[in-house]
Amino acid sequence: MRVGHGTTDLPVPDGTPMGGYLDRPGPSAGLADPLTVSAVTWSDGERRFALATADVICVNEDLAGRARSAAGCELWLAASHTHSGPETGCVPGGGPTPEPWLDRITEAVRTAVRRAIDGERPCEGTVHRGELHGVGADRSRPQAPAVVPLDLVAVRDGGLAGVLVVLPVHPTVLPATSRLVSADLVGAVRRSLRERLGGNVWVTVATGAAGDISTRHTRRGQDAAELERLGALVADRCAELLAGPGTPLWGAGPAGGRISWATRRLTLEPAATTADEGALTAGYEQAVASGDPVATRLARSRLEGVRARTSPPARTGVDVNVARLGGLALAGLPGEPFLAVAERIAGRDAGRDAGRDADSPGEPTVVLGYVNGYPGYLPTACAYRRAEYEVLASHVAAGSAELIADTARHLLEEV
């Protein structure tokens, strides 16, 4: 297998509308750290697959299609979901990508993919998986354990050439009041891990199934210092995992591994959830009066969920993407799937039911979120029993996430 990596900056001019928060006080007004578009390409001599990651809030289907055409090969375009970048049309149910970002991001993807292809060379691949503590947790359950799975795909050409990190945590440390452009947590992880691995090792960070996972209950602040602290925690854990044995995925020779992929189109039914905004407002006022900051934040998020629905829910079309890169099973899901959706695809929930080690499924399976479309939140069916932000903001019916997960599993069996 031949693997390459390329990257390019994504400049954001001052005065650009920013995505991610409804109560942003104004457009961008400076740069905290640069946004990037990066690409990793794999070639087996017959087929080429590219994964591009962009430091934007979301990728709509129009942008994904334009970028694929520009790349000239099979391409998945994933958003990091930074809330400190440009607004790219991130509305529940998806929408058009505003100019000039449709053209700018497409051109950046073209540049990054071309650089990756030009740099392809024979490489081996391994996957490393472990638990990450103290960075992400269920943001609607303050007492939930702060533990998430961390996946690393390591690429070696004798020594370590590069690492793809899949982090299932909302990259939201900086507050809504910030008007500085930043890749937020994803950027902090990239910087910290590069420092540990050395300048010759490329690092790409993709956001996993993070619909219900964030730093809300783990962060100690919302500034640059806290970004660096959390980024260092992730980087230290990555370095620890890379120092241990990994599971082989493909070899460097001509017969080192084969590439295949598949996509299936689904139509998701509209959400039936209704909410009494007056009651939620009263609940928020009671939380404020109590002086409990956690209760206040959760109550405010429920109101934000109702107000995030800018139009009545309708049927939503989505693409479910899977690929096999040698021995790696890869799923690319649209929108913001809950973490349990990824566990369902990887078979770790089935492993628990069968009495197997939940962290030792039959094959290495890595799940990305925010890929090739934005239907919004994809909560699990059981989450619809609670009136939390993600359910109130979702445009899709209960059971949609399970339909997507099961489709991905079946596609992986077919390719």
N, C-alpha and C positions, 0 to 999 in steps of 0.2 A: 504494500500500500504506500502511495505517495501522499504526503500531507504538507500543506502550506498555510501560512498565516499572513494577513495584511491588515493594515489599519490606516485610518485617516481622521483628522479632526473634523468636527461639525460646528463651525462658528455660529454664535447666536448674537446678533447685533443688539445693543441697548435699545429698549423700547419695544421688544418683542413680547406679545402676549404669552404668558406662561401657563402650563397645564398642571392639573393635579389637585388644586384646591379651589373651592368655590369662593372663598373669602380672601383671595389674594389681594393685597392693597394696591397693586399696580403692576405695570409691565416690568420686564427685566431691567436691571440697573447696575450691571457689573458682572464680573466673572470670579467665582470662587475657585473653580477648577474646570478644565476643558472637557467638553463632550466629545465622544469619539464614535465612529462606526468601525467595527472590526469584523473580519471574516476568517473562517477556517475552512479550507477545502480539502477534500479527500478524493483521490483518483485510484481506481483499480486497473487502469490501462484501457478500460472500455467505457466506464461511466464516471461522471464527476458529480459530487454533491457538495454544496456550500451552505454553511450556517453563518449568517451575518447577524450581529447584535448591534443595536443602535441605542444610544443614550437619549431616548425619548419616552414620553408617557405611554404611547400606544402605537400600534401599527394597524391601520385599517386595510381592508382588502384591496382598495385601489392602489395603495402604496406597495403592498406585497406583490401584486401583479406586475406593476411597473418595474419594480426592482428585479423580479425574476427575469423579465425580458431583457433588462440591461445587463444582467450577469451572464447570460448565455448558457446557463446550466441549471440543473435543479437547485433551487435556493429556498431556504427558510429564512425569513426576516423576523427577528425577535426584538421586542422592546425591552430595555432594562427596567422600565416603569419608573424612572426617576420623576419625582414631582417638582424638580427644579430645572426643567428644560422647557422647550417651546411647546405650546399647545398644538397638537397634531390631529385634532378632531376626535378627542377621547370622550365619547358620549355613550351611555348604555345602548346596546343594540347596534353600535357602529355608525359611521357616517363618512362623509368625504374628508380627505386630507386637505387642509387649507394650503394655498400657495403662500409663500414660495417653497414650503417644506416638501411638497410632493416631488418637485424637481431637485431640490437640494439633497434630500436624503437619498433619492435614487442615484444621483451622481456620486455621492459618497460611497454607496454600496458598490457601484461599478468600479470605483477606484480601489476599494479595499479588496474586492474579489480578484481583480486583475493582479494586484500585488501578491495576493496569496498564491494564485496559480503560478506566477513567475517564480515564486520561492519554493514550490513543491519539491520534496526530495523523499527518498525512501525512509520510512520511519516505522517503528513498532508502537503499539498502543496498549495501555493497561488502564483499568478502572480501579479507583480506590474509593471506598465508602465508609463513613463513620458518623457518629453523632456529633453535633455542634451544640454546645451549651452556652447559655447566657447572652445570646444575640437575638433570637426570634422566639415568639410565643403567640398563641391564639389571642388576638387582640380584643376579642369580645369576652374573654374569660380571664379576669385578673389573676386567678389562682392557678391557672394552667401551668404545667412545667415548661420552662424555657429550653426546650430541646427540639431540634429539628435534624433531619438527615442532611448530610453533605456529600455530594458526588463530585469526584474529580476524574477527568479523563486526561491521562498523562501521555504525551507524545515524546518518543525518544529516538534519536539518531546516533546512538552510542551513549551520549549523555542526554540529560533532560533538555528537550528543545522547546516544549511549551506545555501549558496546562489549560484545559477548559474546566472552569469551576461552575457548578450549578447550585445556586443558593436559593432555597425556597423561603425568602424573607422579603417583605415589602421594603424597598430601599428608601425609607422615609424617616430620616433623622432630622433634617433641617425643617423648620416650621413654615407654616403658611405665610407668616409675616416676612420671610426672607425673599428678597428680589434678586439674589445673586444666582447666576447660572451655575449648576453643579451636577455632576453624576451621582452625588449623594453617596450612599453606602457602597454601591457598586464601584465607584471611582476610588473610594478609600480602600476597599479590598484589593483592587488592582495595584494601587501604589504600594501598599504594605507587602503584598506577596512578591512583587518585583524586587523589592529591597531584600527580601529573604532569599530569593532564588538567583538573583544576579541579572545584569542587564541583557544578557544574551538569551534569556528565556522569555518567550512571549506568554502573556496571561490574558485570557478572555474570561469574563464573568457573565454568565447568563442567569436570569431570574427563573426559578422553578415554579412549582405550583404554590403560589404565595397568596392566594385570594383571602385567606383568613389568618395569615401569619405576618406580624410586623414587629418593630422594635418598641412599640408603645409601652410595654411593661418592663422592658429591659434597659432602655436608655436612661442615662443619668442627667442628660441635658440635651439641647438641640442646637449645638454649635460645632465649629470645626474640630475642637478638642474631642468632643464625644464621637464624631465621625472617625477620627484617627484611633480612638480607643477600641471601638467596635470593629473597625477594619483590621486592627492588629490581632484581635481575638480570632477572627476568621482566618487570617493569614497564618497565625501560629498553628491553628488546627490543620490547615492545609499542609503546611510543612511537615507536621507530625505524621499525617496520613501518607504523604509521598515518601517518607523515609521507611515505611513498612512495605510489605509485599503487596502487589496488586494482582488483579485477575487479568490474564492476557486477553487481548481483543483482536489484534491482527499483527502480522509480521511485516518485515520490511521488504521481503522479496517479492517477485512477480506473482507468486501464488499466496501472498500473505493474507488475503482476504478479499471478499467481494462486497459490492455496494448494490443495494436495492432500496426502493421506496414505493410508497403508495399513498393516495389521498382519497378520502371519501367525503362526499357532501351530505350534510344532514340539515334537516329543518327542525328547529326547536320551537315548541309551542310557547305562547306568551305566558308571562307570570299572571297568576290569579290573586296574588297577595294584595290585600288592601290594608291601609293603615289610617288611623284617625289622627291627623296632624294636630288637632286641638289637644287630644289626650297626650300626645308625645310632647307638645309644648309645655303642658302642665307638669309632666314628669321632669322635664328639663328644669323648669323653675323650682321644683321641689329639690332637685339635686343641687342646684346652686345654693339654695337656702340652707341645705345641710352642711355645706362647707367641705364636702367630700370631693376631692379633685378627680378621683377615679370614676365615681358615679356621675359626676358632672360631664366628664369627657365621653363616657359611654352614652349618656342621654343626649348630648349634643350630636354625636355621630348618628343616632337614630333619626334625628330630625334631618340631618344632612342626607341620609339615605333616601328619605321621602322626597326631598327637594332635588335630588340628583336625577330623578325621572323627569326629563324635559318633554317627553311625549308619551302617549299611551303605549304600553307594550304591544308588539305585534309579532307575528312569526319571524324568526331570525334564521337565516342561512349561515352555516359555518362549515369550514373545512377541517377535518381531522387528518393530521399528517403523521406518518410513521416512516422510519428508515432503519435499515440494517447496515452498519459499518463494520464489516468483519463480524466479530462476535458481540458487538454492541447493539442492543435494541434501543432505539431512540424514538420518543413520541414528542410531537410538537403540537400543543393544544392552543386554541385561540382564547383570548380573554384572560380572565382571572380565576382559574380553577382552584378550589380548596385543596389543601395538602392531601387529604384523604383520597382525592381523585387520583393523584399520582400513585399512592399506595395501592389502590385498586388495580391500576394498570400493571404495576410491577409485580403484582401477585403477593404482596406482603400481607394483605388482609387474609388471603386464602391460606398463606403459610401459617398464620396464627390459628386459623380454624382447624388445620390439619395437624397441629401440634409441632410444626417445624419451627426452626429459628426464623423469626420474622425478618431478620437482616440477612438471610441467606437464601434468596429465591433461586429458581432454577437457572436463570440467565441474567447477566447484567442488563438492567433496564433503567434508562435515565429519561426523566420527563421534564420538558420545558413548558413554561407558560408564556402568554403574550405573543404567540406566534401566528403570523399571517392572517390576522383579523381580530376585531374587538367586539364581541357580543356583550361585554361587561362581566359581572361576577357570575361564577358558576358554582353556587353552593351545593353541598350534598343535600339529599332529600331530607335527612333528619334535621338539617339546619333550618328548614322552613317552619319548624315548630316554634322557633324563637323569632321575635320581632327585632332582629339586629340589623345593623347598617347594611351589610352585604346582601341580605335577603330583601330588605326594603328597597334597595337600589337596583336589584336584579330585574332584568327584562324577560327572563326565561322561567318556565314552569319547573316545579319540583320534579326530579327525575332526569332532567337534562344532563346534569353532570355525569350521572351513571351511564346514560346512553352514550355519551362521548367516550367515557372510559372503556366501556365494553366494546365499542367500535374500534378503538385503538388496539385493544387486545386481540380482537379478531383479525384486524389488518396485519398485525405483527405475525400472526400464525400463517397468513397467506403469502407474505413476501419472503 
